[in-house]
């Protein structure tokens, strides 16, 4: 059994050495090394546009005011 495990370990070891890295991944890694402030700027921008408290009353009113759309919009109403 130990012989089979060693073959598997050898195979997996060879596989790990041949990992693929795309050109985009290389670019992003190098870009982040050159400009480390990028991630902080991304977090700041995200907090401006997305990370804010939700107003439950506004969400409720928006849900109530929705008009249900028919399944096929070009069909005449029957």
N, C-alpha and C positions, 0 to 999 in steps of 0.2 A: 504494500500500500504506500509505503514511503517513496518508492520509485515513481509511482504515478503522481504523487503530490509534487515531487520535484520537477517532473515534466510540466505539470500545470504551472508551477511557479515560474519556470523558465519561459514558458509561452507568454504568460501574463507580463513578465518583466520585459520581454522583447516588444510586446504590444504597447506598453506604457511609454517606451522610449520613442515610439513613432507617432506621437500625438500630432494631430493636424491643428494648425492655427491659421485662420483666414487672414487675408490682407487687411480687412476691416478691423479685426481684433488687434492685429499688430499696430495699425494706425492709432486706434483708440488708446492702447496701452502707452505708446510713445507720446501721444498728445497729452494724456493725463500726467505723464512724467514731466513734460515741458511746462504745463500749466496746471499746477496742483490746486489752484483756487477754483477751477471749473466746477468741481463737485459742490463746493459751498455755494457758488452762484446758482447752480441747479436747484439746490434745496431752498434757497431764498426765493427763487422764481416760483417754485412749486407752492410755497407757503402763500404767496400772493394770490395765485389763481385757484388753487385746489384745497389747501388745508385751512379751512375756516369752519366755524360753527354753523350748523344747519338750523334754520328757523323752521320749526315744526309746523307752525301755523301757515306759513307761506307754502310749504310742501303740501299740506292738506288742501288749501284752497286751489293750488295748481292741479292736484289730482281730481278734485271735484269739478273743475271747470273744463276738463278734457271732454271732447266730443268723440264718441266712438266712430271709427272709420269702418265703412263696409268692407267686406273681404276683397272685392274686385272694384276698384274705384271708378272704372270706366263703364260699368254696368248701370243701366237706368234703375232707379229705385222702383221696386215692385210693391 
